[in-house]
Amino acid sequence: MPKRILQGTVTSDKNDQTVTVSVERRFTHPVLKKTIRKSKKYRAHDPKNEFKVGDMVRIQECAPISKTKRWEVVAQG
């Protein structure tokens, strides 16, 4: 099964080798037919500490690295 890849914005880089990425998804409400924006934060592994707050990054699923990290940064953009 292929690994999921999501795109989001780095919201925190304070931890060593970790970035917090906010991923926004848009969908149409089933009853109201209105477009809704929901965001979720993921903690991703950044081994070289190269990404800073505000960067757009792609993250990919991986094996658990720590208690909260199950994603790794693949590329910028």
C-alpha positions as CSV (number, residue, x, y, z in Angstrom):
1,M,0.0,0.0,0.0
2,P,1.5,3.4,-0.9
3,K,2.4,5.9,1.8
4,R,0.3,9.0,2.1
5,I,1.9,12.3,1.2
6,L,0.4,15.6,2.6
7,Q,1.3,19.2,2.0
8,G,1.3,21.8,4.7
9,T,2.9,24.8,6.4
10,V,5.5,24.5,9.1
11,T,4.1,26.2,12.3
12,S,6.9,25.3,14.8
13,D,10.5,24.3,14.6
14,K,11.5,24.7,18.2
15,N,12.2,21.0,18.8
16,D,15.4,19.3,17.7
17,Q,14.9,17.3,14.5
18,T,11.2,17.9,14.6
19,V,8.8,20.3,12.8
20,T,5.1,20.8,13.4
21,V,3.2,20.9,10.1
22,S,-0.3,22.3,9.8
23,V,-2.2,20.5,6.9
24,E,-5.5,22.1,5.7
25,R,-8.2,20.1,4.0
26,R,-11.3,21.5,2.2
27,F,-14.5,19.7,1.8
28,T,-18.2,20.4,1.1
29,H,-20.6,20.1,4.0
30,P,-23.0,17.3,3.2
31,V,-26.1,19.3,4.3
32,L,-25.2,22.9,4.0
33,K,-23.3,22.5,0.7
34,K,-20.8,25.0,2.0
35,T,-17.0,24.6,1.6
36,I,-15.4,24.1,5.0
37,R,-11.7,24.4,5.9
38,K,-10.3,22.1,8.6
39,S,-6.7,21.9,9.7
40,K,-4.8,19.3,11.6
41,K,-1.3,19.4,13.0
42,Y,1.3,16.7,12.4
43,R,4.7,16.3,13.9
44,A,7.3,15.3,11.3
45,H,10.9,14.2,11.4
46,D,13.4,16.8,10.1
47,P,16.9,15.2,10.7
48,K,18.9,18.2,9.5
49,N,16.8,21.0,11.1
50,E,16.6,22.6,7.6
51,F,12.9,23.8,7.6
52,K,11.8,27.0,9.3
53,V,8.4,28.5,10.3
54,G,6.3,29.4,7.3
55,D,7.9,26.9,4.8
56,M,5.6,24.8,2.7
57,V,6.6,21.2,3.0
58,R,5.5,17.7,1.9
59,I,5.4,15.0,4.6
60,Q,5.2,11.3,4.1
61,E,4.0,8.5,6.4
62,C,6.7,6.4,8.0
63,A,7.3,3.9,10.8
64,P,7.0,5.5,14.3
65,I,10.1,7.5,15.2
66,S,8.9,8.6,18.7
67,K,5.7,8.7,20.7
68,T,4.2,11.5,18.5
69,K,6.2,11.3,15.2
70,R,4.8,9.1,12.5
71,W,5.7,11.4,9.5
72,E,8.9,12.6,7.9
73,V,9.6,15.6,5.7
74,V,10.1,14.6,2.1
75,A,10.7,17.9,0.3
76,Q,10.0,21.6,0.3
77,G,7.0,22.9,-1.6
